[in-house]
Amino acid sequence: MQATVGDRVRIHGRTVGAAEREGEVIDVRGSKESPLLVVRYDDGHETILAPGADCELVHAD
């Protein structure tokens, strides 16, 4: 997963009925092989995310 600052992430709920979370990549850390994304979610919460199978990346135009 190749992310850059400004891309959007969508985290799908892991269980039935769980809400999706969306946010913007504000920093990329780690290496190409194991990136760590600093994400600011739409609710204002910031976190470091290790993208997994439930993470969808939408590249900024």
BELPE-V659842 format. One record per residue. N is the residue number from 1. RES is the residue in three letters. SS is DSSP state (a for helix, b for strand, c for the rest). NEAR is the number of other C-alpha atoms within 10 Angstrom. D_CENTER is the distance of its C-alpha to the mean C-alpha in Angstrom with 1 decimal. Layout:
N;RES;SS;NEAR;D_CENTER / N;RES;SS;NEAR;D_CENTER
//
This chain:
1;MET;c;12;10.3 / 2;GLN;c;11;11.2 / 3;ALA;c;19;8.7 / 4;THR;c;16;10.6 / 5;VAL;c;15;10.7 / 6;GLY;c;16;10.7 / 7;ASP;c;18;8.4 / 8;ARG;b;20;6.6 / 9;VAL;b;23;3.8 / 10;ARG;b;16;6.1 / 11;ILE;b;17;6.8 / 12;HIS;c;15;10.4 / 13;GLY;c;13;13.1 / 14;ARG;c;10;14.8 / 15;THR;c;7;18.2 / 16;VAL;c;6;20.3 / 17;GLY;c;7;20.0 / 18;ALA;c;9;16.8 / 19;ALA;c;11;14.8 / 20;GLU;c;12;11.4 / 21;ARG;b;14;8.9 / 22;GLU;b;18;7.4 / 23;GLY;b;21;6.4 / 24;GLU;b;22;6.9 / 25;VAL;b;24;6.3 / 26;ILE;b;15;9.7 / 27;ASP;b;16;10.5 / 28;VAL;b;18;10.2 / 29;ARG;b;13;12.4 / 30;GLY;b;10;14.1 / 31;SER;c;8;15.6 / 32;LYS;c;11;15.1 / 33;GLU;c;8;15.8 / 34;SER;c;12;13.4 / 35;PRO;b;16;10.7 / 36;LEU;b;18;9.1 / 37;LEU;b;22;6.4 / 38;VAL;b;19;7.7 / 39;VAL;b;24;5.8 / 40;ARG;b;19;8.5 / 41;TYR;b;17;8.5 / 42;ASP;c;11;11.3 / 43;ASP;c;9;13.7 / 44;GLY;c;9;13.6 / 45;HIS;c;9;12.2 / 46;GLU;b;15;10.5 / 47;THR;b;13;9.2 / 48;ILE;b;14;8.6 / 49;LEU;b;16;6.2 / 50;ALA;c;13;8.0 / 51;PRO;c;16;6.4 / 52;GLY;c;9;9.2 / 53;ALA;c;7;11.2 / 54;ASP;c;11;9.7 / 55;CYS;b;18;6.3 / 56;GLU;b;15;7.2 / 57;LEU;b;19;6.7 / 58;VAL;b;13;9.2 / 59;HIS;c;14;11.0 / 60;ALA;c;12;12.8 / 61;ASP;c;5;16.5
//
